[in-house]
C-alpha cells in the first residue's frame, strides 16, 4: 500500500483550475520527484497534501487514512512535514528557536521542551549548523537558512518530507551536496521524500520515480530515464535540456 495517495484531485480558484483530476502515489521509503513548468500546479499539490487548500473533488490518503479529515494544524502530528519555496523563517529569532517552532505541534507536556531542545541541537549538528544555534537567522546566507528550515521540518519526526524547491538560490557545488544530503536523510531518518524542483539534474539524480504536471494536469510518471526521454515532457519544458550528465 502506498504511503501517500492523491486520487483524482481537482482544485479551482475562481475560474482558474490549478489541478485537474490529478492522481499520484508515493511508496513508503521512496524518493519521488514532482516536476513541471511554472504554474503547473506543483505547490498547489503540496498545499492540498498539507491541508492549506481543500480540493473541490478527489481524495488524499496517508497511510491508508483520509487526510482531508485532518485540520491543517494536525498534519504534522500525522507524520508529514514540509519546507517552502519561499523561506518561512522568523528572522529576528535564533537558529535554534526557529527549529524549535517545528516541534510545537508534537511536543508533549512534562519534559517535552527539554527533549525538543536536545533533538534540535542534534539536528543542527547533523546539518553542520551547531555553531550557529544561538545566532539570529537574519543575515545568514540563503543556503544556510535552507538548512535551518530543513531542521525545523525534521524535528517533528516526519514519515513524509515534502521539499518545495530546496535547490533555489544554491550554486552548483551546494546542489551536489544537497543531492547527497537528501539520499542520506532518507536512510538516516527512514523518510519518504516528495521533491518539487526546477533543477532537473537534482531531481533526476535522486528520484526513483518522477511525476510530471503541466497546466494542472498529470502528463506522465515513471523512472527518471523514461521521463527524460518522453517527447511530451520535453515539449512541456519548451525544449529545455533535461539530460543528466553522466
C-alpha positions as CSV (number, residue, x, y, z in Angstrom):
1,X,0.0,0.0,0.0
2,X,1.3,3.5,-0.9
3,X,2.2,5.8,2.0
4,X,0.6,8.8,0.1
5,X,-2.1,8.6,-2.4
6,X,-3.6,11.6,-4.2
7,X,-6.7,10.5,-6.0
8,X,-8.4,12.4,-8.8
9,X,-7.9,15.8,-7.1
10,X,-9.3,19.0,-8.6
11,X,-8.6,22.4,-7.2
12,X,-10.1,25.6,-8.6
13,X,-9.6,29.3,-7.7
14,X,-12.5,31.2,-9.3
15,X,-12.3,30.4,-13.0
16,X,-8.8,29.0,-12.8
17,X,-8.3,25.3,-12.5
18,X,-5.0,24.8,-10.6
19,X,-5.2,21.0,-10.5
20,X,-7.5,18.9,-12.8
21,X,-8.2,15.2,-11.8
22,X,-4.6,14.7,-10.6
23,X,-3.6,11.3,-9.2
24,X,-0.2,10.2,-7.8
25,X,1.1,7.6,-5.4
26,X,4.2,7.7,-3.3
27,X,5.5,4.4,-1.9
28,X,7.0,4.3,1.6
29,X,10.7,4.8,1.6
30,X,10.7,6.3,-1.9
31,X,12.3,9.5,-3.1
32,X,9.9,10.8,-5.7
33,X,10.1,14.0,-7.9
34,X,7.2,16.2,-8.9
35,X,8.2,18.5,-11.8
36,X,6.5,20.8,-14.3
37,X,6.9,24.3,-15.7
38,X,5.9,27.4,-13.6
39,X,2.2,27.3,-12.9
40,X,1.9,23.6,-13.4
41,X,0.3,23.0,-10.0
42,X,3.2,21.6,-8.0
43,X,3.0,23.8,-5.0
44,X,-0.8,23.6,-5.1
45,X,-0.5,19.9,-4.8
46,X,1.7,20.3,-1.7
47,X,-0.8,22.7,-0.3
48,X,-3.6,20.2,-0.7
49,X,-1.5,17.4,0.9
50,X,-0.7,19.7,3.9
51,X,-4.4,20.9,4.1
52,X,-3.7,24.6,3.3
53,X,-6.1,24.1,0.3
54,X,-9.2,21.9,0.2
55,X,-9.8,20.2,-3.1
56,X,-13.1,20.6,-4.9
57,X,-13.1,16.9,-5.5
58,X,-10.9,13.9,-5.1
59,X,-9.3,12.2,-2.1
60,X,-5.9,12.3,-0.3
61,X,-4.9,9.3,1.8
62,X,-1.9,9.0,4.1
63,X,-1.0,5.5,5.4
64,X,-4.5,4.4,4.1
65,X,-6.4,7.1,6.1
66,X,-8.3,10.1,4.7
67,X,-6.0,13.1,5.1
68,X,-8.8,15.5,4.2
69,X,-10.4,14.9,7.6
70,X,-7.4,16.4,9.3
71,X,-7.2,20.1,10.1
72,X,-4.1,21.9,8.8
73,X,-2.6,22.0,12.3
74,X,-3.0,18.3,12.6
75,X,-0.9,17.4,9.6
76,X,2.4,17.4,11.4
77,X,1.0,15.0,14.0
78,X,0.0,12.7,11.2
79,X,3.7,12.5,10.2
80,X,4.0,15.0,7.3
81,X,6.5,17.9,7.3
82,X,7.5,20.3,4.6
83,X,9.8,23.1,3.5
84,X,8.6,26.1,1.4
85,X,9.5,27.6,-1.9
86,X,10.0,30.9,-0.2
87,X,11.7,30.7,3.1
88,X,9.2,30.8,6.0
89,X,11.6,31.6,8.9
90,X,11.4,34.1,11.8
91,X,14.5,36.1,11.0
92,X,14.7,38.0,14.4
93,X,14.7,34.7,16.2
94,X,17.8,32.5,16.7
95,X,18.5,29.4,14.5
96,X,17.7,27.2,17.5
97,X,14.4,29.0,18.2
98,X,13.4,28.6,14.6
99,X,14.0,24.9,14.7
100,X,12.0,24.5,17.9
101,X,9.0,26.1,16.2
102,X,8.7,22.9,14.3
103,X,8.4,20.8,17.5
104,X,5.4,22.6,19.0
105,X,2.8,20.5,17.2
106,X,4.2,17.2,18.5
107,X,5.6,18.4,21.9
108,X,4.3,16.6,25.0
109,X,3.9,18.2,28.4
110,X,6.3,17.3,31.2
111,X,9.9,17.5,29.9
112,X,8.8,17.9,26.3
113,X,10.7,21.2,25.9
114,X,14.0,19.7,27.2
115,X,13.7,16.7,24.8
116,X,12.8,19.0,21.9
117,X,15.8,21.3,22.5
118,X,18.2,18.3,22.7
119,X,16.8,17.0,19.4
120,X,17.0,20.4,17.8
121,X,20.7,20.6,18.7
122,X,21.3,17.1,17.4
123,X,19.7,18.0,14.1
124,X,21.7,21.3,13.8
125,X,24.9,19.3,14.4
126,X,23.8,16.7,11.7
127,X,23.3,19.5,9.2
128,X,26.5,21.3,10.1
129,X,24.8,24.2,11.9
130,X,25.7,23.6,15.5
131,X,27.9,26.7,15.8
132,X,25.0,28.9,14.6
133,X,22.4,27.7,17.2
134,X,22.4,31.0,19.1
135,X,22.8,33.2,16.1
136,X,19.9,35.2,14.8
137,X,18.6,33.9,11.5
138,X,18.7,37.4,10.0
139,X,21.8,37.9,7.9
140,X,22.7,34.3,7.4
141,X,23.4,33.0,3.9
142,X,20.5,31.8,1.9
143,X,21.8,28.2,1.7
144,X,22.3,28.1,5.5
145,X,18.7,29.3,6.0
146,X,17.5,26.5,3.7
147,X,19.2,24.0,6.1
148,X,17.6,25.7,9.1
149,X,14.2,25.2,7.5
150,X,15.0,21.6,6.9
151,X,16.0,21.1,10.5
152,X,12.7,22.6,11.5
153,X,10.8,20.1,9.3
154,X,12.8,17.2,10.6
155,X,12.3,17.9,14.3
156,X,8.7,16.6,14.2
157,X,10.0,13.2,13.2
158,X,8.0,13.0,9.9
159,X,7.4,9.9,7.9
160,X,6.9,12.0,4.7
161,X,9.0,15.0,3.9
162,X,7.8,17.5,1.3
163,X,10.7,19.6,-0.2
164,X,9.5,22.6,-2.2
165,X,12.4,23.8,-4.4
166,X,15.2,23.2,-1.9
167,X,17.8,24.0,-4.6
168,X,16.5,27.5,-5.2
169,X,19.3,30.0,-4.9
170,X,22.0,27.4,-4.4
171,X,25.2,27.1,-6.5
172,X,26.4,24.0,-8.4
173,X,28.5,22.8,-5.5
174,X,25.7,23.3,-3.0
175,X,23.3,21.4,-5.2
176,X,25.6,18.5,-5.3
177,X,25.8,18.4,-1.6
178,X,22.0,18.7,-1.4
179,X,21.6,15.6,-3.5
180,X,23.8,13.6,-1.2
181,X,22.0,15.1,1.9
182,X,18.6,14.0,0.5
183,X,19.8,10.5,0.0
184,X,21.3,10.4,3.5
185,X,18.2,11.8,5.1
186,X,16.1,9.0,3.6
187,X,18.2,6.3,5.2
188,X,19.2,8.1,8.4
189,X,15.6,9.2,9.3
190,X,13.7,6.5,7.5
191,X,11.9,9.1,5.4
192,X,9.8,9.1,2.3
193,X,10.6,12.2,0.3
194,X,8.5,14.1,-2.3
195,X,10.6,16.7,-4.1
196,X,9.3,19.7,-6.1
197,X,12.3,21.2,-8.0
198,X,13.1,23.0,-11.2
199,X,16.7,21.9,-11.1
200,X,16.3,18.8,-13.3
201,X,19.8,17.3,-12.6
202,X,18.9,17.2,-8.9
203,X,15.5,15.6,-9.5
204,X,16.7,13.0,-11.9
205,X,19.7,12.1,-9.9
206,X,17.9,11.4,-6.6
207,X,14.4,10.3,-7.6
208,X,13.3,6.7,-8.1
209,X,10.1,7.9,-9.8
210,X,9.2,11.2,-11.3
211,X,5.6,12.7,-11.7
212,X,5.1,15.4,-14.3
213,X,2.4,18.1,-14.2
214,X,1.6,20.7,-16.8
215,X,-1.2,23.3,-16.6
216,X,-2.7,21.5,-13.6
217,X,-2.9,18.1,-15.4
218,X,-0.8,15.0,-14.9
219,X,1.3,14.4,-18.0
220,X,3.1,11.2,-17.1
221,X,5.1,9.4,-14.5
222,X,7.9,6.9,-14.5
223,X,11.6,6.2,-13.8
224,X,13.8,9.3,-14.4
225,X,15.4,7.9,-17.6
226,X,11.9,7.2,-19.1
227,X,10.6,10.6,-18.1
228,X,13.6,12.4,-19.6
229,X,13.1,10.7,-22.9
230,X,9.4,11.4,-23.1
231,X,8.7,13.8,-26.0
232,X,5.6,15.2,-24.3
233,X,7.7,16.1,-21.2
234,X,10.4,17.7,-23.3
235,X,7.9,19.7,-25.2
236,X,6.2,20.9,-22.0
237,X,9.6,22.3,-20.9
238,X,9.8,24.2,-24.3
239,X,12.8,22.2,-25.4
240,X,14.7,22.7,-22.1
241,X,17.6,20.2,-21.8
242,X,16.6,17.5,-19.3
243,X,19.7,15.4,-19.7
244,X,21.6,14.5,-16.6
245,X,25.4,14.5,-17.0
246,X,27.0,11.0,-16.5
